Amino acid sequence: MTRRKYPVWLLSILLLMGAMAPAPSVWADGPELRAEIQKVRAPLITVESIDDGYVEIDQSRGNVAVSLEIDPGESTRGWILTVRSDQEVFNPVGTGKPCSDLMWKLDNDGKEAYRRLESHETVVVENPQGGAARITLDSLVKIDWETDPGAYSLGLIFRVTYI
C-alpha cells in the first residue's frame, strides 16, 4: 500500500490556459484565433487518480480543457495551430513540477494520443485546406503521492499561422 504524503482532499490543481493573439508578423493577414475557456479547474483528485498517476480533464467528463475557434475569414490558405508552455515549470516555481507533466490531446483522439506539453512550439493541428475550425483539447496532469498539495498554474500560448 502506498503511503499518502497528504490527505487527498488537500490536493488541488488549477491550470491557467490562455490563448495569445498571433505573432505581430501575421496580424495583418493571419487567421483569427479565439479561446472560449481560459481557466480550468481539474476534477476532484481521488485516491484512485493518484494511484493511476494522473487526473484527466476532458469533455466526456464534463471538463473542457480548452476550446479554440480558428477563423481565417475569406482566406483559403492553409494554417497551422501550435501550442507551448509559457515557462519550463508550473507555478509556484519552487515546486519544480515540469510543464511536461501537463499532457494534451485532441478531444476525439484516444488515450494513447496524449502528448507532453513543451516550452517550445508543438504542432496541434495542420490544416492545409484552410477554412474555419473548432478545436477542443483534453488534458491530463501527472500526479503522484509526492506531489505537494496546492494550486498549480501554467500558461499556454497558442499561435496560428498561415502555411
GIUR-V871969 format. One record per helix or strand of 3 or more residues. SS is the DSSP state (@ for helix, = for strand). FROM is the first residue (numbers start at 1). TO is the last residue. Records with the same first field share a line. If there is no record, write none. Layout:
SS = FROM-TO / FROM-TO
This chain:
@ = 8-10 / 24-27 / 47-52 / 59-61 / 93-95 / 99-101 / 111-113
= = 14-16 / 32-35 / 39-41 / 54-57 / 66-71 / 79-85 / 102-106 / 122-127 / 133-142 / 156-162
